[in-house]
Amino acid sequence: MSVELPKTEQRREARSTVVPGGTDDLFDGPKSDVLRERLDAGLAAVETRLRAEVQYADEIADVTARYLLNAGGKRLRPMLTVLASQFGETPGSDDVITAAAAVELTHLASLYHDDVMDEAELRRGVAAAHLQWGNSIAILAGDLLFARSSLLFSELGLRAVRLQATIFERLVLGQMRETTGPAPDADRIDHYVGVLADKTGSLISAAAQFGAIISNAPEAVVAALAEYGERVGVAFQLADDVIDLQQNPATTGKLAGTDLRAGVETLPVLLLERQAATDEASRDLLERIRTRVAGVNEQPEETRASEEEISGIITELREHRVTQLTVDEAQNWVTLAVEALRPLKAGPAKNALERFAAEVVSRDR
């Protein structure tokens, strides 16, 4: 019996994948032409490798493993791996392409699991995998991709395997900390940023490290890129907190307020909580978020807030000053990321990393 792709996937299977705004946004000046060509060629090779690695003889495994890959994505992590390799002796080598593909497979695997735990409805503009095949199959599809990425890293030596295992551990710990929440005496914002560093920053940091390590870059470069990647990752997720409030699923790939609906309190809500201590309007908005939006799908239908009411609450939060404060905090992390690049040699590759960090915050806002 054949297993057909969902119609949304059939429409998107040939969708191109680019970094925010396209790779051209990362380069400026004629000296960047060679680097641009190298990066475009590298990303094309990564895409070919990804599609080869998600093919399985078992039909349901094949369809489910390809589902989010075919839905698109900006390939930020493999782009960083290829770009970071420019600081080494073998930029864009076959091993660099292998590492870049393995990093992206790890990321894709985590998305399957995240969507199950968050009860997300949309991912990259298509229905979340667990809504297509159920939680068990979605989790197993993620497990398949984790296994395949581990096989690829095993081709790259013990250091690569250890780094992958460390990052995998941080991804899981970050999810556990998000699920259990902060200790009663912990600062909720500090806890939240720590979760972001584990769940998002760690893998983006690893993507940059793999490019430097596999291309035999100096250890000082590896260390600088590790710091850069983690800080960019936090900035990336803080920007996502703002994007989550946008009323444009076709652009964001998610239903507006996905995190809020799942009961995940992102930085705008945590900042709102602080302001609620002294501001009655903020206190009222926070109360409505927690009682009318959070966990809405689990509320009895007869008392559940209407979509119009939920959208109105999300709009209020989007227009509240805490959302701009979140943008400002994301920009602060971008500044820290750029500062981490000081040991790197000046040139088009370093410039591209700086512009990439800035693009992370400005995307889709």
C-alpha positions, 0 to 999 in steps of 0.5 A: 500500500502506498503512502501519499504525501500530504497535499501541503507537502506535495505543493512544497516539495520543490521549494527552494531553501535560502538563508534569511533574505538570500545569501546575497544579503551576507556579502558586500563588495567585489572581494566577496564574489568568491566567497558567495560562490563557495557558499552557494555551491556548498549549500547546494551540495548540502541540499543534495546530501540531505535528500539522499540521507532521508531516503528509507526503504520503509515507505512510512519512514521515508515519507515522514522523515522527508516531511519537514525537509520538503517543507523548506527552511532557511538552512541557517545551521549548514550555512554557518558550517560552510561559512565557518570552514572558510577560516580553516585549511580545507573550506567547503570540503566533502567532510564539511558538507557531511558535517553541515548535513548532519547538523541540519538533520539534528535540527530537523529531528528536534523539530519533530519532537518539539512539535509533539511536546508543544502541541504545535499545529503548524511548522514551516507553513505545513501541518505539524507531523504529529497531526498527520501521523500521530505523536508516536510516528512523529517521535519515531521520525525524529529518532530516525533523523537523530540516528542518521545524523549520528551515523554521519558524524561517526564518519568525521572522527571522535571529536565530532562524535563527542561534540554531537553527543554534548549538543544532543545532551544539551538539547534534551536538558533544555527541553527538560528545563523548559518542561519542568520550569524554573525553581521557586527561587530562580529568576524566571528570565535567567532560567528562560535565557538558559533554556534558549542557550541549550535548545537553540544556542547549543546547536547553532554554536555546534554548527559553527564549530563543526565547520572550523574543526573539520576544516582544521582551523586554529583552536582560537577560531573554534573557540570564538565561533563557539561563543559567536554561535551560542549568542546568535542562537539566543538572539535568534530565539528571542527574535522568534518570540517576537515573530510568534506574535505576528498574525501571518502564518503564511510568512512565519510558518506558525499560527500566531501566538503558538507559544502562548497557546501552548502555555509557553511563556516567552520573553515578552510575557516574562517582561510583562510579568515584571511590569505587572507588579506595578502596572494595572494594565500590564497585570490585566493583560497578563491575566487574560493571556494566562486564563484565555490563551494559555492551553486554549485547546485543552479548555472546555469548548463551552468556555473556550475563548473565541479566535477573535478574542485570542487574536485580540489579546495577542495583538495587545501583547505585540503592541505592548512595549515589552515586545520592543524590549524583547527586540532590544534584548535580541539586539544586545545578544547580536552585539555580544555575538559580533564581539566574540568574532574579534580573534577572527581574521578580517575579510569577507567571511568575518563580514558575512558572519557579522551581517548574518547575526544582524539578519537573524534579528531583523528577519520577518518583523 
